[in-house]
């Protein structure tokens, strides 16, 4: 069982929003594009096979997850990727990877002992 004090480092609602946001291929594509630098909503929408309204809805999901910031430059909205939420999700995943790797290693040692 994972220690609850370790789990408390990560907010369940925040992680839920992050994983929900990256569960969609369109949003992952937007994140990948923003990883190259800031882009306007129009720039983000241009290569996608959907309406600007649909892209705006995807951007709102990313924004609610804390992964994206928007600023106005006149009539244009510029989107910026915010890395902290992805870092939080990565930390959570790494914690659980290490936890289960240790359990599998322990099982392997036990089974090796049983064979002898």
PyMOL commands that set and color helices and strands:
alter all, ss='L'
color gray80, all
select helices_A, chain A and resi 4-7+12-22+25-34+41-46+52-64+84-115
alter helices_A, ss='H'
color red, helices_A
select strands_A, chain A and resi 39-40+68-73+76-81
alter strands_A, ss='S'
color yellow, strands_A
deselect
rebuild
show_as cartoon
